[in-house]
Amino acid sequence: MTTITFYKADGYYYGFEEQGHTGFAESGEDILCSALSAMTMLIINTIEVSYASKVEYTIDEKTTDIKLIAKSALPKYEKDEKRQFAISGLIQAYFLQLMELIEDYYDYLDVREVEREI
């Protein structure tokens, strides 16, 4: 099972941590794990390239654990309100997409959100 914990501060999504393999299928055949990887890379690339903002992330190739922190999603780190809302909204969109996926893949995904200050 993959556990994905989203981080929020004052209602703004600013990061997440993914741990574990979904177990939906064998490694290399797991469409759910592939979907998570693709969505995660989309978020990283969008923040870095499209929004020209810094995103801190680590990807452990052996365990497939991922941690992403985008401080620019928070008002105290980003002065450009549009950029800040775009980044927070992107991370929130991932959360909402996973909440849809969990309806069909509840045995393979656990999605949480926690309020946590940086």
C-alpha positions in Angstrom: 0.0 0.0 0.0 1.1 3.5 -0.7 0.5 6.1 1.9 0.4 9.7 0.8 0.4 12.4 3.4 -0.3 16.0 2.3 1.0 18.9 4.3 -1.0 22.1 4.8 -0.4 25.3 6.7 -3.3 27.7 7.3 -5.3 25.9 4.7 -2.6 26.1 2.0 -1.3 22.8 0.5 2.5 23.0 0.3 3.8 19.4 0.0 3.4 15.7 0.4 5.2 12.5 1.2 4.6 9.2 -0.6 5.7 6.0 1.1 5.5 2.3 0.0 4.6 0.4 -3.2 0.9 0.2 -4.1 1.0 -3.6 -4.5 -1.6 -3.4 -7.3 0.6 -5.4 -9.6 4.2 -6.6 -10.0 6.9 -3.9 -10.3 7.0 -2.7 -13.9 3.3 -3.7 -14.4 1.7 -1.6 -11.7 -0.5 1.0 -13.5 -1.4 2.6 -10.2 2.2 3.2 -9.2 2.9 4.5 -12.7 0.1 7.0 -12.4 1.4 8.2 -9.0 4.9 8.7 -10.4 3.6 10.5 -13.5 1.4 12.9 -11.4 4.3 13.6 -9.0 6.7 14.4 -11.8 4.1 16.6 -13.4 3.9 18.6 -10.2 7.6 18.9 -9.8 8.1 20.0 -13.4 5.2 22.4 -13.3 6.4 24.2 -10.2 10.1 24.3 -11.4 9.5 25.2 -15.0 6.1 26.7 -15.5 5.9 28.6 -12.3 9.7 29.3 -12.1 9.7 28.4 -8.4 11.9 26.3 -6.2 10.6 22.9 -5.1 12.5 20.7 -2.7 12.1 17.0 -3.3 13.7 13.7 -2.7 13.1 10.4 -4.5 14.4 7.2 -3.1 14.8 4.8 -6.0 15.0 1.7 -3.8 12.0 2.3 -1.7 10.1 4.6 -4.1 9.5 7.0 -1.2 9.0 10.6 -2.3 9.0 13.8 -0.4 8.1 17.2 -1.9 8.0 20.6 -0.2 7.1 23.8 -2.1 7.5 26.7 0.3 6.4 29.1 -2.5 2.8 27.7 -1.9 2.7 29.6 1.4 2.2 33.4 1.7 5.1 33.9 4.1 7.5 32.6 1.4 5.9 33.9 -1.8 5.0 37.5 -2.4 3.4 36.8 -5.8 -0.1 35.8 -4.7 -1.0 34.3 -8.1 2.1 32.1 -8.1 1.4 31.1 -4.5 -2.2 30.1 -5.2 -1.2 28.3 -8.4 1.3 26.1 -6.6 -0.9 25.4 -3.7 -3.8 24.7 -6.0 -1.7 22.3 -8.0 -0.8 20.3 -4.9 -4.5 20.4 -3.8 -5.5 19.1 -7.2 -3.3 16.1 -6.7 -4.9 15.5 -3.4 -8.4 15.7 -4.9 -7.4 13.4 -7.8 -6.1 10.8 -5.3 -9.4 11.1 -3.3 -11.1 10.1 -6.5 -8.7 7.2 -7.1 -9.0 5.9 -3.6 -12.7 5.1 -4.3 -11.6 2.3 -6.7 -8.2 1.5 -5.2 -8.8 1.7 -1.4 -6.9 -1.5 -0.8 -3.8 0.1 -2.4 -3.9 3.8 -1.4 -4.1 5.6 1.9 -4.4 9.4 1.6 -4.1 11.8 4.5 -3.7 15.5 5.1 -2.0 17.1 8.1 -1.8 20.6 9.3 1.9 21.3 9.8 3.9 24.5 9.8 7.3 24.7 8.1 
